């Protein structure tokens, strides 16, 4: 019997593209094909607008939900064409959707009012592709008293753990998160703070670039201790245990408030300070887990940032630092593969969360199922 095929779809806080991965999920996880599908500039602007409080939000969200559903479906079909795989051969799509608001209990809301919201209509995905779609992975964990994030640590433990090796798996997307593995035991996982989001916004403002390629701009700047200390005063960095955050917490206005209290700083030095903030907060989070880590493996866009990797290595000098390529999955595609795996867990009635990570009351099957239309009869 052939190993089931799944498609994982991920769109993160960087808004650069939809990552689509074709994955075999059985006793092991194998990446068979990938596709980076662009998000139009107008849609990125709409996402940014709806991600902040405003007027008439429902009227803006409804059409954007459908637009993103269409984009996710088109990304899937494009991936399958490239891989020469018929939609009927795919068991299911696991779609993370696009987060537009994340307000877990740790953000200050009463637990019964905590919420997280991802859009990218799964009905539209299932309708356009004909493939059963699993989506809305985060809200069941929230309902069970958890943070709803990060969800990747359970996947990291399943595919990257190894007995007698203490590993940290670090995903540096818009927000960075870390998974701590003591042998094959998942000790914890948490968002560490900003990853690329502030770096991307700052270079766009001052250089017009969408991101700092290889960290070239930050590498030539000088981190400013006063600014770094001011940023680290944020209470988030003192938290321990289950915790998650997002661009609701770490955004340009947050940075500007700190800058307003200081003498003028060269923009390039601000960029260097932001890179140092990302590296130091990741290292701080890993160390807070109380496990002597032997190996750190990085995935996400930050794995391609040479300056960021160099700064992280300086913060973790007694560990081996590499990317998840060394563990068999290209760092750009780990998160998309994780949501393919989560779809597989859902359809097989297996837990997708890790209470030690999110703080949920128990293990839960995550996501809702939206059946495809292939082969249906009246």
C-alpha positions, -999 to 999 in steps of 0.1 A, spaced: 0 0 0 14 34 -10 21 61 16 -6 87 18 1 121 2 -8 154 18 -3 190 9 7 215 36 0 252 31 16 280 52 14 318 50 32 335 79 36 370 93 61 380 66 34 379 40 60 372 13 43 341 -3 23 310 3 45 279 10 30 247 -4 46 214 2 37 179 -11 45 154 17 44 117 22 32 110 57 35 75 71 60 61 96 82 89 84 77 123 67 92 128 32 91 161 13 83 153 -24 77 187 -39 74 224 -31 60 256 -45 64 292 -34 32 309 -46 32 347 -47 7 368 -28 -2 399 -48 8 433 -34 -28 445 -31 -37 413 -11 -6 418 12 -18 454 18 -53 441 26 -39 416 51 -18 442 68 -48 465 71 -72 438 85 -45 427 110 -48 460 129 -80 473 146 -101 494 123 -135 502 110 -159 479 92 -136 449 98 -161 422 89 -168 438 55 -131 438 48 -125 403 62 -152 385 42 -139 392 7 -103 388 18 -111 354 34 -124 342 0 -95 358 -19 -70 340 2 -89 307 -1 -86 310 -39 -49 318 -36 -43 288 -13 -62 266 -38 -42 279 -67 -10 273 -49 -20 237 -43 -30 231 -79 2 247 -91 23 225 -68 5 194 -81 10 203 -117 47 208 -111 49 174 -93 27 157 -120 3 145 -93 -34 143 -98 -56 160 -71 -73 126 -66 -40 111 -54 -39 136 -25 -55 124 8 -59 159 22 -47 195 24 -36 209 57 -40 247 55 -28 269 83 -44 300 68 -33 336 74 -33 348 110 -49 382 113 -53 383 151 -38 363 179 -50 371 214 -43 341 237 -49 342 274 -13 352 280 -20 385 261 -42 396 290 -77 384 279 -97 362 303 -92 326 292 -128 322 282 -124 352 258 -90 343 244 -90 338 206 -70 334 175 -82 340 139 -68 326 107 -85 333 73 -82 317 39 -116 300 34 -111 262 35 -145 257 18 -131 276 -12 -99 255 -11 -119 222 -10 -142 234 -38 -116 246 -62 -92 216 -57 -117 188 -50 -94 178 -22 -105 173 14 -91 202 34 -83 204 71 -80 239 85 -86 260 116 -59 242 136 -54 266 165 -88 273 180 -94 239 196 -62 243 216 -74 278 227 -107 263 237 -89 238 258 -71 265 277 -40 266 255 -21 293 237 -30 279 203 6 284 194 32 274 186 19 242 169 51 231 152 69 216 183 48 184 182 59 179 146 95 188 155 94 161 182 79 135 158 104 140 130 136 156 145 141 141 179 168 115 185 176 95 217 206 108 236 206 141 217 194 173 233 182 195 205 165 228 200 146 234 167 143 271 160 119 285 135 127 321 125 97 334 106 81 368 113 80 356 149 106 332 162 98 301 182 119 273 197 113 236 205 134 220 232 139 182 229 157 162 256 164 130 236 130 119 223 111 138 250 95 172 241 104 194 271 88 226 258 82 250 230 74 287 229 75 319 209 108 337 218 98 371 204 104 389 170 121 370 143 122 387 109 91 409 112 109 440 126 139 435 104 117 434 73 96 464 82 126 485 92 146 479 60 115 484 39 110 518 55 146 529 50 159 510 20 127 500 1 137 463 2 112 437 13 139 419 34 176 422 44 192 397 20 218 376 39 216 402 67 239 423 47 226 457 60 225 446 97 259 430 95 275 464 87 257 482 116 266 484 152 241 472 178 232 499 203 232 487 239 208 514 251 182 505 225 187 468 231 182 472 268 151 493 262 136 467 240 143 439 264 123 458 291 92 444 274 76 420 299 73 392 273 110 384 275 106 376 312 79 351 308 84 314 312 63 283 305 37 282 277 37 315 258 30 329 224 30 363 207 26 379 173 28 412 154 1 425 177 29 428 203 60 433 182 55 460 155 71 492 143 51 514 167 66 492 196 101 499 182 94 536 177 82 541 213 117 529 224 135 550 199 115 581 210 131 578 245 167 578 231 190 600 212 189 596 174 203 563 161 215 556 126 189 534 109 216 508 100 225 505 137 189 501 145 188 472 120 218 456 137 202 460 171 171 443 159 191 414 146 208 412 180 174 413 197 163 383 177 194 363 183 196 371 220 159 365 227 161 331 210 191 321 230 174 334 262 144 312 255 164 281 249 185 286 280 153 292 301 142 256 294 168 243 317 182 217 294 218 215 283 214 217 245 239 200 223 225 209 188 205 238 174 188 234 140 172 265 124 144 266 99 123 294 84 135 324 65 159 334 92 180 303 84 190 321 52 201 352 70 239 348 74 242 377 99 214 364 121 229 329 121 263 344 130 248 363 159 229 333 171 260 312 171 278 338 193 249 335 218 251 297 218 289 290 216 289 255 231 263 241 207 264 228 171 244 253 150 230 242 116 198 242 96 172 215 93 187 205 60 210 184 82 179 166 95 164 159 61 139 188 55 148 221 38 144 249 63 121 269 41 95 240 40 94 228 76 63 247 86 43 237 55 53 201 61 41 205 97 6 213 85 5 184 61 14 162 91 -13 179 112 -39 171 86 -28 135 87 -31 135 125 -66 150 123 -79 124 98 -65 96 119 -80 110 151 -46 117 166 -37 146 188 -19 175 171 -11 197 200 14 193 229 0 205 262 35 210 276 40 236 249 6 254 247 -7 249 282 -39 232 270 -57 210 295 -51 178 274 -41 164 240 -66 174 213 -73 166 177 -68 199 159 -87 213 129 -120 211 111 -126 189 81 -140 203 48 -146 173 24 -135 175 -12 -158 169 -41 -139 143 -60 -158 111 -67 -189 122 -48 -223 108 -58 -258 120 -50 
